Amino acid sequence: MLPSSSPFSPGLISILHPSPAILDLPRLTSLAQRNNLTTYDASYLDLAIRLAAPLATLDDALRKAALAEGLPVL
């Protein structure tokens, strides 16, 4: 339970810490291999894809992968 003074809503927490059922390791591995990324970086890319959100990054490889996957990059 979050303290009443917490700036985070329960919905935000569930996005930041998705349940294990949402994490699809074969999907992450495929995304990582397809874009020559670590699975760590691919997890950020996958989250942006699932949320249909732009990806904010200064990492060149992650930026190129996001563009290749059709995501806008900030």
VEXVEXLO-399157 format. One line per 4 residues: number of its first residue (from 1); their letters; for each residue x, y, z of N, C-alpha, C. Coordinates in Angstrom, 2 decimals. Example, Ala and Ser with C-alpha at 12.3 -4.5 7.8 and 13.67 -1.06 7.14 Angstrom:
BEGIN
1	AS	13.19,-5.69,7.80,12.30,-4.50,7.80,13.20,-3.30,7.80; 12.85,-2.25,7.08,13.67,-1.06,7.14,12.90,0.03,7.87
//
This chain:
BEGIN
1	MLPS	0.84,-1.18,0.00,0.00,0.00,0.00,0.88,1.25,0.00; 0.54,2.19,-0.86,1.30,3.43,-0.94,0.86,4.39,0.16; 1.80,5.13,0.74,1.41,6.15,1.72,0.58,7.23,1.04; -0.30,7.86,1.79,-1.19,8.88,1.22,-0.41,10.05,0.64
5	SSPF	0.82,10.25,1.09,1.64,11.35,0.56,2.42,10.95,-0.69; 2.27,9.71,-1.15,3.02,9.25,-2.32,2.57,9.98,-3.57; 3.52,10.44,-4.41,3.16,11.10,-5.67,2.74,10.12,-6.75; 2.84,8.81,-6.47,2.54,7.81,-7.48,1.17,7.21,-7.26
9	SPGL	0.43,7.09,-8.34,-0.86,6.43,-8.27,-0.65,4.93,-8.42; -1.58,4.11,-7.93,-1.44,2.66,-8.10,-1.33,2.26,-9.58; -2.01,2.98,-10.47,-1.92,2.68,-11.90,-0.51,2.90,-12.43; 0.14,3.96,-11.99,1.51,4.24,-12.42,2.45,3.15,-11.92
13	ISIL	2.25,2.74,-10.68,3.09,1.69,-10.12,2.95,0.40,-10.93; 1.73,0.07,-11.34,1.55,-1.17,-12.11,2.22,-1.08,-13.48; 2.34,0.11,-14.05,3.05,0.27,-15.32,4.56,0.15,-15.09; 5.05,0.76,-14.01,6.48,0.72,-13.73,6.95,-0.67,-13.31
17	HPSP	6.07,-1.44,-12.71,6.39,-2.79,-12.25,5.36,-3.75,-12.79; 5.41,-4.07,-14.10,4.39,-4.94,-14.67,4.46,-6.33,-14.06; 3.32,-6.98,-14.02,3.29,-8.33,-13.47,4.11,-9.26,-14.36; 4.64,-10.34,-13.79,5.45,-11.26,-14.59,4.70,-11.81,-15.81
21	AILD	3.38,-11.91,-15.73,2.62,-12.42,-16.87,2.74,-11.50,-18.08; 3.00,-10.22,-17.85,3.12,-9.26,-18.95,4.49,-9.38,-19.62; 5.50,-9.78,-18.85,6.84,-9.90,-19.40,6.91,-11.15,-20.27; 7.25,-10.97,-21.51,7.31,-12.05,-22.48,8.76,-12.20,-22.92
25	LPRL	9.49,-13.10,-22.26,10.92,-13.23,-22.54,11.23,-13.63,-23.98; 10.47,-14.54,-24.60,10.76,-14.82,-26.01,10.59,-13.57,-26.89; 9.58,-12.77,-26.57,9.37,-11.52,-27.33,10.55,-10.58,-27.13; 10.99,-10.43,-25.87,12.13,-9.54,-25.58,13.40,-10.03,-26.28
29	TSLA	13.63,-11.33,-26.24,14.81,-11.90,-26.88,14.78,-11.65,-28.38; 13.62,-11.85,-28.98,13.48,-11.62,-30.42,13.72,-10.15,-30.77; 13.12,-9.26,-29.98,13.28,-7.83,-30.19,14.75,-7.44,-30.04; 15.42,-7.99,-29.03,16.84,-7.70,-28.80,17.70,-8.18,-29.97
33	QRNN	17.45,-9.41,-30.42,18.25,-9.97,-31.51,18.00,-9.22,-32.81; 16.73,-8.90,-33.08,16.37,-8.22,-34.33,17.04,-6.85,-34.42; 17.19,-6.19,-33.27,17.73,-4.82,-33.25,19.13,-4.72,-32.67; 19.78,-5.88,-32.44,21.13,-5.92,-31.89,21.23,-5.13,-30.58
37	LTTY	20.30,-5.42,-29.66,20.25,-4.76,-28.35,20.44,-5.79,-27.25; 20.77,-5.32,-26.06,20.72,-6.19,-24.89,19.25,-6.39,-24.55; 18.94,-7.44,-23.81,17.54,-7.63,-23.40,17.12,-6.51,-22.45; 18.07,-5.96,-21.71,17.78,-4.82,-20.83,17.26,-3.65,-21.66
41	DASY	17.98,-3.28,-22.73,17.52,-2.19,-23.59,16.24,-2.56,-24.33; 16.15,-3.82,-24.75,14.95,-4.26,-25.46,13.72,-4.17,-24.57; 13.89,-4.31,-23.25,12.73,-4.22,-22.35,12.15,-2.80,-22.36; 13.00,-1.79,-22.46,12.51,-0.41,-22.56,11.81,-0.19,-23.91
45	LDLA	12.38,-0.73,-24.94,11.78,-0.63,-26.26,10.43,-1.34,-26.28; 10.37,-2.53,-25.70,9.13,-3.29,-25.65,8.05,-2.53,-24.87; 8.42,-1.93,-23.76,7.44,-1.16,-22.98,6.89,0.00,-23.79; 7.75,0.71,-24.49,7.29,1.82,-25.33,6.36,1.31,-26.43
49	IRLA	6.69,0.16,-27.00,5.84,-0.42,-28.04,4.48,-0.77,-27.46; 4.47,-1.46,-26.31,3.20,-1.88,-25.71,2.34,-0.70,-25.27; 2.98,0.40,-24.86,2.23,1.58,-24.43,1.95,2.53,-25.59; 2.47,2.21,-26.77,2.36,3.10,-27.94,2.83,4.50,-27.56
53	APLA	3.99,4.53,-26.91,4.55,5.79,-26.41,5.87,6.07,-27.11; 6.21,7.35,-27.27,7.54,7.66,-27.81,8.61,7.23,-26.82; 9.80,6.98,-27.31,10.91,6.55,-26.47,11.88,7.71,-26.31; 12.19,8.04,-25.08,13.17,9.09,-24.80,14.50,8.41,-24.47
57	TLDD	15.50,8.64,-25.31,16.81,8.03,-25.09,17.90,8.85,-25.76; 19.08,8.76,-25.19,20.27,9.33,-25.82,21.15,8.22,-26.38; 20.76,6.98,-26.16,21.51,5.82,-26.64,21.26,5.64,-28.13; 22.33,5.68,-28.92,22.20,5.63,-30.38,21.59,4.32,-30.87
61	ALRK	22.02,3.19,-30.32,21.49,1.90,-30.75,20.01,1.78,-30.41; 19.62,2.23,-29.23,18.22,2.17,-28.83,17.37,3.12,-29.66; 17.92,4.29,-29.99,17.22,5.25,-30.85,16.98,4.64,-32.23; 18.00,4.03,-32.81,17.86,3.40,-34.12,16.85,2.26,-34.08
65	AALA	16.88,1.48,-33.02,15.94,0.36,-32.89,14.50,0.86,-32.78; 14.29,1.92,-32.00,12.94,2.48,-31.86,12.43,2.98,-33.20; 13.28,3.67,-33.93,12.87,4.16,-35.25,12.57,2.99,-36.19; 13.39,1.94,-36.13,13.16,0.76,-36.98,11.86,0.07,-36.64
69	EGLP	11.43,0.17,-35.37,10.18,-0.45,-34.93,8.99,0.50,-35.12; 9.26,1.68,-35.68,8.18,2.62,-35.98,7.76,3.52,-34.83; 8.62,3.63,-33.82,8.31,4.50,-32.68,8.95,5.87,-32.86; 8.25,6.91,-32.44,8.91,8.21,-32.40,9.92,8.26,-31.26
73	VL	10.97,9.02,-31.43,12.01,9.14,-30.42,12.11,10.59,-29.99; 12.18,10.80,-28.69,12.32,12.15,-28.15,13.79,12.44,-27.88
//
